[in-house]
């Protein structure tokens, strides 16, 4: 039961990170209320990673690192 809920939450986070990353490329999406709220939430997870791995030549790799961490958690705990 708890594994199922944790798996669902991690899957939801993975989808939200993808939406955030793709939405950041589209100016009309970045201005929407949904994206602004999503950005506030996802930034809480990305900011600590950005402190360790800053953007390189304008490319932000923190979403990739966060996705890697989320998939690693799923794999290690077999969620």
C-alpha positions in Angstrom: 0.0 0.0 0.0 2.7 2.5 1.0 4.9 1.4 -1.8 2.1 2.0 -4.3 1.5 5.5 -2.9 5.2 6.4 -3.0 5.5 5.0 -6.5 2.5 7.1 -7.6 4.0 10.3 -6.0 7.4 9.7 -7.7 5.7 9.1 -11.0 3.8 12.3 -10.6 7.0 14.2 -9.7 8.6 12.8 -12.9 5.7 14.0 -15.0 5.8 17.4 -13.4 9.6 17.7 -14.0 9.1 16.9 -17.6 6.2 19.4 -17.9 8.4 22.0 -16.3 11.3 21.4 -18.6 9.3 21.4 -21.8 7.2 24.4 -20.6 10.4 26.4 -20.0 11.0 26.3 -23.8 7.7 27.8 -24.8 7.2 31.5 -23.9 3.3 31.3 -23.9 3.4 28.4 -21.4 5.9 30.1 -19.1 3.4 33.0 -18.6 0.4 30.8 -17.6 -0.7 30.6 -14.0 -0.3 26.8 -14.0 3.3 27.0 -15.1 4.1 29.8 -12.6 2.7 27.5 -9.8 4.5 24.5 -11.2 7.8 26.5 -11.4 7.5 27.5 -7.7 7.0 23.9 -6.6 9.7 22.3 -8.9 12.2 25.0 -8.1 12.1 23.9 -4.5 13.6 20.6 -5.7 15.8 22.0 -8.4 17.5 24.9 -6.4 19.6 22.6 -4.2 20.8 20.8 -7.3 21.6 24.1 -9.1 23.8 25.1 -6.1 25.9 22.0 -6.7 25.7 21.9 -10.5 25.3 25.4 -11.9 24.1 25.9 -15.5 26.8 25.4 -18.1 26.8 27.8 -21.1 23.1 28.6 -20.4 22.1 24.9 -20.2 20.5 23.8 -16.9 21.1 20.1 -16.2 19.4 20.1 -12.8 16.1 18.6 -14.2 18.1 15.7 -15.6 19.8 15.2 -12.3 16.5 15.3 -10.5 15.0 12.8 -12.9 18.0 10.5 -12.4 17.6 10.8 -8.6 13.9 10.0 -8.8 14.5 7.0 -11.1 17.3 5.8 -8.8 14.9 6.0 -5.8 12.3 4.0 -7.7 14.9 1.4 -8.7 16.6 1.1 -5.3 13.4 0.7 -3.4 11.7 -1.3 -6.1 8.7 1.1 -6.3 
